[in-house]
Amino acid sequence: MNTAARVCVVGNAAIDLSVQVNALPLPGETVLAVESRSDFGGKGANQAVVAARAGAETQLFAALGCDADGDRILARLIDDGVNTQNVVRLSCASDLSIVTVDARGENTIVTRNTAAADYRPDLHTLLDATHAGDWIVQQGNLSAPVTAEVLDTARRKQRRTLLNPGPVRFDCRPMLAHVDILVVNQVEAAALTALDNPAHAAAALHDAGAREVLITLGAQGVLWCDEHGARLAAAVRAQAIDTVGAGDAFCGTLVAALAQNLTMPIALRWALSVAASSVTRRGSQASFPDRATMRDLRNASADAE
């Protein structure tokens, strides 16, 4: 039996302030909120929390401000079983995202990323904290040079890599030779390739160097492209009320599944079912299934093979 790999997320952590509205405001328009709430977020922290709840040994490399929000975020990560030994504190405000969600579950997000922008992970510490075969996961919240450096180091030292480059702030295609799995949504894929057809975009990103490309298509599922071509993994049907964090639920579950030696088809089914579960609740980390539900969804995904 193969030993499970570990998951190391290198990214950001934030407080999410969510505002529920009937319709997203147009430029210059003021609308009344139906309700508001504060939650824990940040794509890096989100994916680490999901991976930990999915049973993977998970650690987070990230930066927090030296403020009360940073204290709250750190305590929440520890409560969720994420190793925070390499979460550093910087002399700035912790990151904050303002999320506006409409009645259909669609959203817009504005982010303050001072801590993430100033963060540069120590690569020697990163290598000491991981072994060959472990997964290193990144998003698009850190700078392009930092992202490229982490991916290059990971590949040279036989770590496996998953890149989920949202938000797309730079062209990650030159980095894809160091990426085992690239996860993007349809909008991000089009932004990177200038191709609106997901199958064509997936092929282009695979040709650019990514070993496997996953394009999430919302209610349609996920397009999976590798050296054997492209095929669709069907979505799990759900009545969405809030899509915030669904992509992070997918990525965190996927990498946890692969770290636990599940096959890609089972990993995709499990990740899609967790993402579907998350959109039926409001919030970011508050919407993610708990550990018991994660196990149930895993078992159902394995039984479906």
N, C-alpha and C positions, 0 to 999 in steps of 0.2 A: 504494500500500500504506500503510495506516495505521501510524503510529509507535506502538510499544507504550507503554502507560502504566506508571507506577511504582506500587509498593505501599508504603504507609506504615502500619505497625501501631502503634497507641497502646494500650499495655496493660501487662501485668506479665511478670515472669520469675522463675522459682523453681527450687528443687531439689525433686524428687519422691522421697520415700522410699516404695517400694512393698513391701507385705507380701502374700505369697500364702498363702491359707488354704483349707481344704476347704469351709467354709461361713462366711458373714459372721456375726460374733457378734451375739447378741441383747443388749438392754440388760442390763447387769450380768453378762454372760457373758465368761469368759476362754477364748480358744482359742489353740492352738499354731500358729505359722507354719510353713508348708512350706518357704518360702524368702523371702529379702528382697533388695532391690537398691536402689541409688541411681541416679537418672536426672535429666536436665535437663527442666524443665517450665515451667509457667505458661502460661496460654492465649495470652497475647500472644506470648511467645517461640515457643511451639509453632507458631502460625499463621505467624509470620515465617519460621521455619526451613523449613516446608513450602513456602511461597510461593517462597523462594529456591531450594530444590531443584527446584521446578517451572519454574524459568527466569525468574522475574520479578525485576527490579531491586527489591530490598527493603530497607527500613530500619525500625528499631525505635525508638520513643520509649518509654522505660520507666525505672524506678528500681531500683537494686540497693543493698544495704547495703555498708558499708565493711568487708568481711570476706572470709575465704577462699572462702566459697560464691559471693560476688559475683565474685571473680576467676575462678573456675572457669566460671561462667555466661557471663561476658564472653568468655573465650577460646573457649568452644564456639560462641557466636554468630558470632564472627569466622571460625572454621574453616568454618562453614557458609555463609559468603558474605553474611551479613547486615550491612548498614551499621549500626554501633553508635555513630556520632558523637554521637548525641543520647540515649544511655543515660547517665543521671546516677547518681552515688553519693551516698547519704544516710547520716547518722550513726545507723544502726539496723542490725538484723539483716536479711539478705536473706530474701525470702519462702520459705516451706517448705510443701509439701503432703505429707500422709501418706495414702497410697492403700492401701486394703485390697481385694484382688481374690479372688473365690471360684473354685471349680473350673469354673463355667459362664462365667466371664469378666465377671460382674457386679461392680460396685465401689461403694465409698463413699469419699469424699474429705473430709478435714479440712484447712483451710488457715490458715496464719499469713500475714497480708497487710500487715505493718507498712509495708514500703516502698511498696507500691501505695497504701495508705491515705493516706500522706503526700505522694504524688506529684501534682504539678500541672504538666502540660506547658506550655512557653512557646508561646503561639499564634503569636507573630511568627516564632519559629524554625520552627514547624511549616509556616507558609505559605512561608517562604523555602526550605524543604527540598522543597517540592512545587510542582507546576504544575496549572493547570486541566486536568481530565480524569484526573488521578491518583486512585488509590483510597486512601481513609483507612479503616482497619479498626479497630473497637473491640469489646471484650467487656464483661462486667459486673463486672470486677475493680476498676475505678476508681470514684470516687464519682459519684453522680447529677449534681451540679452540673458536675463536670469533663466527664463524658460528654456532657451536654447542650451545654456550651459548645463542645466540639470539633466536634460535629455541626452546630451552628448556624453556626460559622465556616466549616466545610468547605462547606456548602451555599451560603452567601453568596459564597464565593470560587470557585465552580464546580468544587470537587473532588467526586468520587463517593464514596459512603459505603456501607460494609457494617457492620451492627451484629449481633453475636452475643451477646446480653445474658445469657450464663450466667457465673457463677451469677446467678439472678434475685434481686437484693437490693433493687430499686426498680422502680416502675412506669415503664417506658420509653415507654408509649403517647403521652404528650405530646410526645415527641421524634421520633415516626415521620414527621412531615412533612419532616424533614431526612434521612430514610434512603432510599437507593436500593434496598438489598437487606437484608431482615431474615431472619436464620437462627436458628431456635429448634428445640428438639426438642419432642416431643409433650407432655411434662410441663411444659416452660416455656410452651408455647402455652396450655395449660389454665390455668396459674397467672396468665397475663396477661389472659386473656379470660373465665375461669370457664366455658369451653365445652369439653366432653370430645371432641366430634366434631372431628377435625382440619380437615376442609373448612370447617366453620362458623368455627372459630378462625382459619383462614387468611384467610377473607373478612373477618372482623372486624378483623384486624390490617391488612389492605389498606385497608379503609374508614377506619381510624384514621390513614392517611397514608403508610404504606410503599409504595413503588412496586412492589416485588416481594417476596413472602413465600415463604420456603422452610421447610417443617416437616419435619425429619428423622424418619423412622419406623422406624429400625433395619433389621431384615431385610426390611421392606416397601419401603424406598426413601425417596424424598423427594416431598412434595407441593409443587408449584410453583404459586403463585397470582399472577396479575397482572390487568391490565384485561380480559384475554380469558377469565378464569375460572381454574379449578383443574384440574391434570392430574398424574398420578403418573409419576415417573421411577423405574423399577424398580431395586431394589438389585442389586449384584453378589454372587453367592453366595460365602460363605466360612465356614470352620470357625473360629468365634471362640474365642480362648482368653483375650483381654484387651481390653476395649473402651475402656480409658483412652486418651484422645487421639484417638479416632476422629472426633469432631466437629471437632476442630482440624485434623485431616488433611483433612477435607472442606472446611472454610472456607478454609484456606490454598491448597488446590489450586483451588478455585472462583474466588477473587479473582485468582490468578495467571493462570488461563485467560482470564478476562474482560479482564485488563490486556493480554494478548497477542492481544486481538481475536477470540477464539474465540466462537462462538455459545453461547447458554445451553444448548441441548440437548447439545452436545459438552462444554461445561464441566461440566454435571451428570454426564455419563457418566464423565468423567475423575475428577472429585471422588469419585464413588461408588466407582470402582475403587481409588483410593488409600486411601479409608477402609476398604474391604474388605481390602486388603492389610495395613493397619496392625493390624487385629484378630487377625491370624494370628501376631503376635509380641507378646512381653511388653514392658511399659515405655511411656514417653511418647514422647520424641523418638527413643529407641532403636528404636521400632516403625515409624517412618516410612520409606518406601522411599527408596533413594538416588537420585541424579540420573539414572543410567542407567535404572533401573527406572521412574522417573517418565516419562522420554521414551518408553519402550516402552508404558506405559499410556496416554500421550497419543496415540500413533500408533494404538493399538488402538481408542481411543474415537473418533477421527476417522474411521477406516476403517469403523466401525459405522454411520455416518450413511447 
